[in-house]
Amino acid sequence: MADTLAPVQPDSTWRRFFTQENVVTVVVGFIVAVAVILPLVVLLVSSFLVLDDMGFDSEWGFDNYITLFTDRIIPKAMLNSLYVSSGTCLVSTVLGVSLAWINARTNSPGRDSIEPYNLIPFFLSPFVGAIAWHNLASPKVGLLNVWYRDLFGLDGEQYLLNVDTLWGVIWVTGIFFTPLVYLFVVGSLRRMDPSLEDSARTTGAGLLRTTLTITLPLVTPAILSGAIIVFVTSAGEFGVPFKLAAPYGWETLTTQIFTKAVGDDANHYMGATMSMVLGIITVLLIWVQRAYIAPRSYTTVTGKGFRPNVLDLGNWKWVAFGFNILYILVAVILPILCLAIVSLHPVWTAEIVPSDMSMNNYVKTLFWWEEDSIRAATDGIINSFILAFSGASIAMVLALVVSYMIHRTRGFGAKLLDFLCVIPIGFPGIVLAMGVLVTYIKTPIYATLWILLLGYITRFFPYGQRNIASIMLAISEELDQSSRMAGATWFTTLRRITIPLLKPGIFAGWVLLFVIFLRELSISIILYSTGTETLSVGVYYLANFENEALTSALSMTQTVVLLICIFIFRRVAGKEALTA
């Protein structure tokens, strides 16, 4: 029989699926899913486990959730968290919108030069800011209160300011999170069609009326987006309420989660329950922002070329200039100056004594290895640099591959991968840290730097991914397509075409993550153990000893390092890096 059977061709569907791009996308997606989803699933499961009176696993149930509303402390802590988040949201929104309007739409002097300094507080540690403001405005030893009493001849029980309250927490977190609202609003203001305001002015509307009835309503989606992000971020903030509120009886949900994670009455399951409640609230708010607020747009940009109106404020421009300078003074200069002064004294007594000033505290915190507190601080510096360098490097590599899979190859599961990258943004750091803790507490990586590294990367690599994605979308795909048509694989195209074009953005993103990792506290405070302290944990460790001078010295060291990184970031990324 001359005829032979033709070879069976594999199904074309399977051939299309098992491409290099699809395989890599699935593998990367699996890694991201395990890193992000697994801790959250374990956290959810753990929230339904109940400890018996002996501290052992008892049974499944809703007892932990019932305790949330019947316990003596936890319901009050939840209410305090709501107060802090709402107040912070209000302060940051008022300051952020005001500063954005001044820099985007007015003739305030030096606004282009001043603008980058408005964003510096976001890159500094709020916990360090709380330490500085405690030294400035605590009732007994606050420098401003001491000067106030000396000026008016008052006794030691009287004071002008008191930041050791929930109001103090709101104030400090508010000024440090103001840049978040600023960034959302200033871009919208600069993209507005000036003819909309011109039309209102021609009808006789004054500056105030035009701003309130035209300008602000048009940027309302941006304002609401920034406000929600601030609400979510402040809800997960640990350092500020720990320093200013918790020692005086004002517990928040984050300080209670910390207590249940590592305190004397540690109960990981109760901590998991509180974390789930906090996580669900923040995720819902982020979902509202992304689904309903962010897509909203008004006709603020036309097809005509235009430059934003610069409103002539007359003599009021100096008031606007003074307001901008005042914010920088309060949020940046005054706290750093206070830290520097306190750090130079052997013991802080709220009195500046030039003859007592020296660098001894810096020598102790950086080089002296005898006392346990100093050892923890010193180890923290080394560990932080290890984590920041390795974490930023790994996170950016992962961010680069993920972004390329999503936006260039569009392999199988690319949309799902994109969704997975959004999830960590919606959860506070302390919630994800609690998830990582309950997931890996009985594994070899527990009590090592590896678990901290995992927590850092899981929480923050989406920031690097979004940064690279925004740059990648601005680069024409024709270059990639030409390379692929010439026979190059996706990896060769990524290595020879995409990465060289993305080098400045990759390095800028790396420096940004380096800064974030270097100041991170919420994750570190849950996952650290003896020998794995970070720089922020070192500051926390010294603060527990109520040695303000040593604490300020280490805080000042961290701040100087962060400022140097910010300077490098701006030099590499360009002038627009710290502007909108």
N, C-alpha and C positions, 0 to 999 in steps of 0.2 A: 504494500500500500504506500503509494508515493506521497500521499498527503500526510503532513505532520500537524500536530496540534500547535496552535499559536501560544506563546507564553502568556500566562495570566498576568495582566497588568494590575498593579496594586490600585486600590481605590484612590481616585484623585483627591477625595475629601481628606483621607488620612495623610496623603502627601502634603496637602496644604497645611494641615494641622501640625505635623511634625517638622516644621521648619526651625532653623536655628533661632530665629527671633521669638517664635512661640515658646520654645523650650526654655530659653533664657527668661522670658517674661513670666512663665509659670513658676520657675525656680525662684526668681527674685520675689515674686508675689507670695510664694509660700514662706520665704524667710521673713518678709515684712509681716505677714499674717501671724506667724508664730510669735514674733517679737511684740506685736501690738495687741492682737486678739487674745492670745493665750493668757496673759496676766489679767486681762479684764474678765475673762470667763472664770478663771480661778477665783478672782475677787468676788464675783457674783455668787459663786457656789459657796465660798467661805462665809459670806454674809448670812447664810441660813444655818450655819453650824453654831451650836450653843455649848458653852462650857458648863460643866457641873460645878458644885460647890468646892470640889477638890482641885479644880483647874484642869480637868481632863475633858476630852471630847465626850459629849453626852448624846445628843440626838439632833435631828433636823427639826427646824421649826422657825416660827416668826418672832421668837422671844427677843432677838436683837432689835428688830424693827419696833416692837412694842416698847422696849426700853428707851428708844430714841425720844418718845413722847412722855414717858413716865419717870425717867431718871431725874434726879435733883439738879444735875449740872448740864447735861447734854442739851435739853430743850433751850435753856438759857444761852448756851454757846451757839446754837443754831440761830437764835434771834439776834445775838450780838454780831454774828457773821453777816446777817441780812442788813443790820444797821451800818456796818463798816462798808459793805459792798455798795449800798445805796448812797451813802455819804461820799465815798470815794468817787463814785460815778458822777455825782453832782459837781464836786470840786474840780475833777479833771475835765469835765465837759465845759464848764464855765471858763476855766483857764485856757484849755486847748482851743476852743472856738474863738475866744478873744485874741489870743496870740496869732492864730491862723489868719484872722481878718486883718490884724495890724500888718502882718508881713506880706500878705497876698494882695491887699486892696488899698492900702493907704500909702502916703508919702512919709511915713515915719523914718527919721534919719537912721542910716546905717543898717536897715533891715536885712539886706543881703549878707552883710558880715556877721550880724548877730544871730541869724536863723540857725546855723549849725549848733550853737550853744544851747538853744532851746531843747534840743534832742538828747543832750548828754545825760540827763538824769535817767533816761530809760536804760542806758548801758551800765550804769553804776548799780551797786547793790542796795536795794531798799533797806535791808537789815543794817547795813553800815550807816545809811541815812538815819535810821531810827536811833542808833547809838549816838550819832552826832547831835540829833535834836534832843535826846535825853540829857546830854551834857549842856545843851543850850537852854532848855526850858523845863527841866524837872523842878518841882517846887523848892527843894532844899539846896541842891548843888548845881542847879542850872545857872550858867554864866549870866544870862540875861536877867534872871530873877535876882541874883546877887547884886548886879549893878543897879537894878531898880530899888532894892532895899537900901543900898548905900546912898543913892541919889536922894531919897526922901526920908532917910533916917528911920526906917521901919525895922521891926523885930524879925527874927528868923522864921516865924510862922506865917508871914505874909508873902505873897508872891503875885506876879503879874500874869504869868503863863504857866500852864500845866499840861504837858503832853503825855503824861502817864495815865491816860484815860482812853476810852474809845474815840473821843474827839481827836486826841493826838494821833491815834492810828489812822483815822480818816485824813487828817492833815498831811501826814508824811506820805502815805500811799497815794494820796491825791496829787501831790506835787511831783512825785516820781513817775506816775502813770499818765501825766498830762501829755507827754509826747505821743502816746497812742492815739488820742483824740485829734491832736494836732495834725498828724500825718494823714488821717482820713479826710479831714476838713480842708486843709490848705490846698490839696490837689484839686478838689471840686471847685473851690473858689477861683483858682487860676484858670480853670477850663470854662467858666461861665461866660456866656455871651454878654458883653457890656451893654448892648443895646436894650436889654431887658431893664436894667437899672436906669439907663438914659431915658427910656420912655416914662418911667415913673417920675423922674426928676422934672421932665418937661411939663408934667401935669401939676407941678407945684409941690410935690412931696419933698420933704427935707431929708437930710442924711439919715437921721434916726428912723424916720418912718419908712424910708426906702430899705434900710437894712433889715428892719423887723418884718416888713410885709413882702419884700421881694427876695432879698439875698438869703436870709436864713431859711425861709421855706424851701427854696430851691436846693439847698444843701442839706436838708433834713435827713435824707437817707444816709449821707456820710456821717452826720452827727450821731444818728441812732446806731450805726455800725460801730463807730468808735466807742460810744457809751456802753454798748453791750460787751465789747471786748474788754473794756476796763472793769466792768462788773464781774465778768468771769475771772479775769486775772487777779483782781483783789480778793475774790472769794477763795482762791487757792493760795493766797499769800500767807506764809508762816512767820517769817522773821520779824516783821514789824509788830504784829500783835503779841508775839512771844516776848519781845523786849519792852514794849510800852504798856501792854494791857494785862497779860496773864499774871505777872507778879503781883498785881494789885487787885486780883479777883475778877478780872474781865476776860474770861475764857472765850475763845472762838472755836469754830468747828475744826480748823486746822490744828490748833494747839491741842485739842482733845484727841484728834487722830494721832498726833505725835505721842501723846501720853499712852494711848492704847497700843502703840507700836513698840515703844522702847521704855516706857515708864515702869515704876515699881509694881503697878497693878496692870501690867501689859495683858491685853486681850486682843489678839490679832483678828479674831472673828468680829468683835465689836468695832474694831478699827476699820475692818473691811466693810461693815454695814454703813458706817458714817461716810466712808469714802464713796460708796455706791450712791448714796443720797446726794452728796456734793457733786459727783460726776454726772448723774442724771440731770440735775438742775443746769449745770454748765453746758452739757451737750444739747439740751433743749434750747437754750438761749442761742448757742452757736448755730443750730439748725434754723431757728427763726431769722437770725441775721443773714444767713446764706440763702435761704429759700424765699424770704419775703421782703427783706430790706435791701440787701445788696443788689438784686435785679431791678429794683425800682429806679427809674430815671425820669428826669424831666428834660424838657428841651432847653438845655443850658449851653449846648454847643451847636452852632450852625455850620454850614458848609463854607461860610466866608472866613477868610483869614482875619484874625483880630489879635489885639493885645489887651489883656485885662485892664480895666479902668484903674487908675491910681487916683484915689480920692484925696483931694487937697483938704487937710484937716485944719489948715491955718496954724494958729498958735497951739491948738490941741495936739498937733503932731508931737510936741515935746512931752505931753502927758502920755501919749501912746508909747513913745520912746522910753519914758521913765517906767511905765508898767512892764515893758519887756525886760528892761534892765533889772527891775525889782524881782521878777520871777527868777532870772539867772542868779541873782544874789542870794535869794532864799533857798533855791533848789540845788545850787552848785557851790557857789563861793563860800557862803556862810558855814554850811556843814563841813566842808573840807578844811577851812580855816580853823574851825573849832577842834576838829580831830588833830590837826597839826599842833595846836597850842596844848591840848590835854596830853598828847603823846610825849611831849618834851619834859613833863613834870614827873618826878619820882612817884608822887601820890597826888591825885587830883582832889583839891579842897575847894574848888570853885574860886580860887584866887590865882591870878597870874603873877608869878614870882620869877622875873628874868634871871636872877642869880641861881635859881634851882634848875633851870632848863639845861638839858643835855640830851645826847643820843643814846643813853643807856638802855632805854626801853626797846629801841630797835635792835641793839646788840643782843638783848635777852631773847627777844622773840625770834630773831633770825639765826642766832649762832649758839645760844646757851642750851645745853642738853640735859640739865640736871632735874629740874622739877617736872612733874608729869604734865602740868598744864602747858609749860613751855615746849616740852617734847611734842605734845599733840599739835601745837601751833606750828612748830617747825616741820614736823612730818606732813602737816596739811599743805604747806607750801610746795613741797616736793611732789606729793601725790596730786595736787591740783594741776601742776604743770604737765605731769604724765598723762592725766586724764584729759586735759584740755587739748594737748597736742595729738595724742592717739585718737581720742574721740572725734575731734574735728576732722581729722584725716579720714577715718573710716566712714564717718557720716557723709562727707562730701563725695567720697567714692561711690557709696550707695546712692546718694542723691543724684549723681551724674548718670549712673546706669539706669535708675528708675525713670528719670526724666527722659532719657533717650528712648527707653522702651515705650513710654506713654506717648510721646509727642513726635517720634520719628519712625519707629518701626510699626507702632500701633498693632502689636501682636495680640494673640488671644489672651483675654483677661486684662487688657490695658486699662479699661474703664474701672474695673474692680480694683486694680492696683492704685489708680488715682484716688479712689474712694478710701482705701486703706491709709493712704498718706495724709488724709484729712483728719482721721480719727484722733490721733494724739493731740492735735491742736485744740480739740474740744474738751480735753480732760486736764485738770490742774496737775502740776507736777507731783504734788503730794499724793494724789489719787493713783497715778500710774506707779509711783514708787511703792505704794502699799500693795498694788497688784503684783509687782515684781518681787516684793518681799515674801508674800504668801505663796508665790509660785516656786521660788527657788530657795526657800529657807532650809530645806533639807537636801540640797544639792551641793557638790563640791565648790561651786562658785560663791556660795554664801560666805560672808566675812572676808571677801577678797576684793581687790580693785575691779575684778571682772564684773561683778554685779552692779557696781556703780557705773562702769562703762556702758553696760547694757541699758541701765535706766536712763542715762544721759542721751544715748543714741536714739533709743525708742521715743523719747519725749521731744527731742529737738531736731532730728534729721529732716522732718518735713519743712522746717524753715529753710534749710539749705536746698531742699528739693524745689520749693517754690521760687527761690532766688534764681536757681539755674534754669528752671522752666520758663520764667519770664524773659530771660536773655535768649534762650534757645528759640522761643517763639518769634523773636525779633530778627532771627537769622533766616534767610531764605532757604527753603528746603531744596531748591534747585541744585545747590552744591552737593548735598547728600545724594540726590537722585542721579546726578552725573557720575558720582563716584560708584554708585551701585550698578549703573548701566555699563561702566567700564570693567565690571567683574569683581569689584571689591566686596568683601563681606561686610556685614554691619559693624563688626568689631574693628576692621581695618578703617572703615569710614569714620567711626567714632574716634579712633586713635589719631588718624592723620588729618582729618578735616574738622570735626566738631570740637575736639578738645583744644587745639590751637586757637580757634576762634573764641572759645569760652574761657581761656586762661585768666584774664583779668577778673571776670565774674566768679570763677571758681576760687581764686585766691581771696577775693573780697568776702565771699561766703564762708571760707575757711576761717578768716580772721574774726568774722562776726560770731560764728559758733565757738571759737576759742574764747572770746570775751564772755559769752553766755555761760559756757562751762566753767570758766574761772570764777564767776560770781554766784553760781547756782547753790542754793541752800535747801530748798524744799525737798528735792530728791535725795541729796546727800544726808540730810538729817535723819531720814528714815532708813537708809541703806548702809550707812557707815558702821564700822566696828573698830575696836582698838587696833591701831596700826594702819587703818585706811581712812583716817580723817582727811578732810579737804581743807582748803584755805578758809572757806566760809564756816566750816565746822570748827576750825581752830579759833576763829573769832567768837563763835558761839561758846566754845569751851572756856575761853578766857572771860567772857561776859558772865558766865555762871559763877566765877570767883569774885565778881563785882570789883575787879581791878580795872577801873576805867582808863588808867594811864597805859597799861599794857594792851588792853583791848583796842584803844585808839591807835596805838603804834602799829599793830597788825592790820587794823582797818585801813589806816593810812597807806600801808604797804600795798594792800590789795587795790586801793583806789588809784594809786600812782601807776601800778601795772596796767590797770584797766584803761586809764587815760592814755598811756603810751600805745596800747593796742588800738584804741579809737583813732588816734592820730595816724597810725600806720594804715588802718582800714580806710580812712578818708583819702590818704595820699595814693593808695593803690586803686581804690574804686573811683576816684575822681571827686570833684567838688560837690557833685550832686548826691554823694553817698550819704551824707548827713543832712540832706535837705529833701524836700518833697519833690 
